[in-house]
Amino acid sequence: MILYHISAKKLITRCTFSMLAASLILCPAVFSGCSAKTENVKNTDAGSQDPISATAIKLNTAVTVTIYDSQDRELLTECMNLCDKYEKIFSRTADDSELYQLNHRELTPVKGTEDTYQVSASLAELVSKGLDYSVLSEGAFDIAIEPLTSLWNFTAENPKVPKDSLIQAALPKCNYHNISVDTDKNEITLKFIKTRQINYQQFKESFVPNLSIIDVMMFNSRERVKEYLYQYDLVEEDI
């Protein structure tokens, strides 16, 4: 649950920063889905000194906003609307969000490119900030961690720790170096991985490349599979 205790005098500034910070944490991890939205606003007399608050399911969690120096319930509504606004931009799982569409290449590439996309200033700024922290932490915080974190299906009825082979297969895809942002143009460039040529014995037939990770695991030892996972090159957009 996320709790926000807000002074009305600093409402918009603090709420905006808090939501951006939460989205940054969720982003790679960036960027959660949204379930049914139900709100509960506490009834408080206008003349009372008691705080007013609202609770709702936003950003895939329970969010409570409490205001101590105002009885204006419209401010609570604005806070919840701000959550909805950011979810439309930063959600990783909602298929109508800008980030989801970027991740799934549903946006139209910038003319003359294949993997550079025009995005909103909010998304460009947030991803840029995430990259700053990725660099600062030397990858301890990696904004591109989603291929790994998505293996943990925390919302499943019986969530399980993913198999080590799946984790190892996802790790090479988690690399913030694959992302670049031009905040002046609000453009994000996504690089992609090209597997190097590998060969191994497949029964007694001629080798057929690029079948699946399952095929690789069937015909190779665990140690060899781990070696293959790092046999790739980072490809720029113009190749």
C-alpha positions in Angstrom: 0.0 0.0 0.0 1.2 3.5 -0.8 0.3 6.2 1.7 0.5 9.9 0.9 0.1 12.5 3.6 -0.2 15.8 1.8 -0.5 19.4 2.7 -2.9 21.2 0.4 -0.4 24.0 -0.1 2.1 21.6 -1.7 -0.5 19.1 -3.0 0.3 19.1 -6.8 4.0 19.3 -6.4 4.4 16.6 -3.8 1.8 14.3 -5.4 3.5 14.6 -8.8 6.9 13.8 -7.4 5.6 10.9 -5.4 3.8 9.3 -8.3 6.9 9.8 -10.5 9.0 8.2 -7.9 6.6 5.2 -7.6 6.5 4.8 -11.3 10.3 4.9 -11.5 10.4 2.0 -9.0 7.8 0.1 -10.9 9.0 1.0 -14.4 11.3 -1.6 -15.5 9.9 -3.2 -12.6 9.0 0.1 -14.6 5.2 0.2 -14.7 2.4 -1.8 -13.2 -1.1 -2.7 -14.4 -4.4 -1.6 -13.1 -7.3 -3.6 -11.6 -10.8 -2.4 -10.9 -10.8 1.1 -9.5 -12.9 1.6 -6.4 -12.6 4.6 -4.2 -13.5 5.2 -0.6 -13.7 8.9 0.6 -14.1 9.4 4.3 -16.9 11.7 5.2 -15.7 14.7 7.2 -17.7 17.8 8.1 -16.3 21.0 6.4 -15.8 22.7 9.7 -13.9 19.8 11.3 -10.2 19.8 11.8 -10.0 16.1 11.1 -8.1 15.1 8.0 -9.8 14.0 4.8 -8.6 10.9 2.9 -9.4 8.7 -0.1 -8.3 5.1 -0.8 -8.4 3.5 -4.2 -6.7 0.7 -6.2 -4.3 2.6 -8.4 -0.9 1.6 -10.0 -1.7 -2.0 -9.1 -1.7 -1.3 -5.4 -3.8 0.3 -2.7 -3.2 4.1 -2.6 -4.3 6.3 0.3 -4.1 10.0 0.1 -4.6 12.1 3.3 -4.9 15.9 3.5 -4.6 17.6 6.9 -5.1 21.2 6.2 -8.0 21.4 3.8 -11.6 20.0 3.5 -11.7 20.3 -0.2 -12.5 16.8 -1.5 -11.8 17.9 -5.0 -8.1 17.8 -4.2 -8.5 14.1 -3.4 -10.1 13.5 -6.7 -7.3 15.3 -8.5 -4.8 13.1 -6.8 -6.6 10.0 -7.9 -7.0 11.4 -11.4 -3.2 12.0 -11.4 -2.7 8.3 -10.6 -4.9 7.4 -13.6 -3.0 9.8 -15.8 0.4 8.4 -15.0 -0.9 4.8 -15.3 -1.9 5.6 -18.9 1.7 6.6 -19.6 3.8 4.3 -17.4 2.0 1.1 -16.9 3.9 -2.0 -18.1 0.8 -4.2 -18.3 -2.1 -2.1 -19.4 -2.3 -2.5 -23.1 -3.5 1.1 -23.6 -0.6 2.7 -21.9 2.2 4.5 -23.7 5.0 2.4 -22.2 3.2 -0.9 -23.0 2.9 0.2 -26.6 6.5 1.2 -26.7 7.6 -2.2 -25.3 5.5 -4.0 -27.8 6.6 -1.8 -30.7 3.1 -0.6 -31.3 4.2 3.0 -31.7 5.2 4.2 -35.2 9.0 4.6 -35.5 10.4 8.0 -36.2 10.7 8.5 -40.0 14.0 7.1 -41.3 14.5 4.8 -38.3 13.4 1.3 -37.2 13.7 1.5 -33.4 13.4 5.1 -32.4 10.0 6.3 -31.2 8.5 9.6 -30.4 7.0 9.6 -26.9 5.5 12.0 -24.5 7.7 14.4 -22.6 6.7 12.6 -19.3 7.8 9.2 -20.5 11.0 10.5 -22.0 11.9 12.3 -18.8 11.1 9.4 -16.6 13.1 6.9 -18.7 16.0 9.3 -18.8 15.9 9.6 -15.0 15.8 5.8 -14.7 18.9 5.5 -17.0 20.7 8.1 -14.8 20.1 5.9 -11.7 21.1 2.8 -13.7 24.4 4.4 -14.6 24.9 5.8 -11.1 24.4 2.3 -9.5 26.4 0.6 -12.2 23.4 -1.6 -13.1 22.3 -2.5 -9.5 19.2 -0.5 -10.5 18.4 -1.5 -14.1 15.5 0.2 -15.7 15.5 -2.6 -18.3 14.8 -5.4 -15.8 11.3 -6.2 -17.0 12.2 -9.4 -19.0 13.4 -10.9 -15.7 10.8 -9.6 -13.3 7.9 -10.6 -15.5 8.9 -14.3 -14.9 7.6 -13.8 -11.3 3.8 -13.9 -11.8 2.9 -12.4 -8.4 -0.7 -12.0 -9.3 -1.1 -15.7 -10.2 -3.3 -17.9 -8.0 -0.2 -20.0 -7.1 2.9 -17.9 -7.9 6.1 -19.9 -8.2 9.8 -19.0 -8.5 10.8 -19.4 -12.2 13.2 -22.1 -13.3 16.8 -21.1 -13.3 17.0 -21.8 -17.0 14.3 -19.2 -17.7 16.1 -16.7 -15.4 19.4 -17.3 -17.2 17.7 -16.9 -20.6 16.2 -13.5 -19.5 19.3 -12.0 -18.0 21.1 -11.0 -21.3 18.0 -9.0 -22.2 18.2 -6.9 -19.1 20.6 -4.2 -20.0 20.0 -0.5 -19.7 22.7 0.1 -22.3 20.1 -1.1 -24.8 18.1 2.1 -24.3 18.9 5.7 -25.1 16.8 8.8 -24.7 16.8 12.2 -26.4 14.9 14.4 -24.1 15.2 17.4 -26.4 13.2 15.5 -29.1 11.3 13.2 -26.7 12.6 10.2 -28.6 13.5 6.8 -27.2 15.8 4.4 -29.1 15.6 0.7 -28.3 18.5 -1.5 -29.5 18.0 -5.2 -29.9 20.0 -8.4 -29.6 21.2 -10.5 -32.5 22.2 -14.1 -31.7 25.6 -15.1 -33.0 25.8 -18.2 -35.2 26.0 -21.4 -33.0 25.9 -25.1 -33.9 25.2 -28.2 -32.0 24.2 -31.8 -32.6 20.5 -32.3 -33.3 19.9 -36.0 -33.4 21.5 -37.2 -36.7 19.9 -34.5 -38.9 21.5 -31.5 -40.4 21.7 -28.6 -38.0 18.6 -26.3 -38.1 19.3 -22.9 -36.5 17.1 -20.5 -34.5 14.4 -23.0 -33.5 13.8 -22.2 -29.8 15.4 -22.1 -26.4 13.8 -25.5 -25.8 15.7 -27.0 -28.6 19.0 -25.5 -27.2 18.2 -27.0 -23.8 17.3 -30.4 -25.3 20.7 -31.0 -27.0 23.1 -29.2 -24.7 24.4 -29.4 -21.2 23.5 -26.8 -18.6 27.0 -25.3 -18.8 26.9 -25.1 -22.6 23.5 -23.4 -22.5 24.8 -20.8 -20.2 27.7 -20.1 -22.6 25.2 -19.7 -25.5 23.2 -17.2 -23.6 26.0 -14.7 -24.0 26.6 -15.3 -27.6 24.9 -12.2 -29.0 25.7 -8.8 -30.4 24.0 -5.5 -29.7 22.5 -4.2 -32.9 21.9 -0.6 -33.6 18.7 0.7 -35.2 20.2 1.3 -38.7 21.3 -2.3 -39.2 
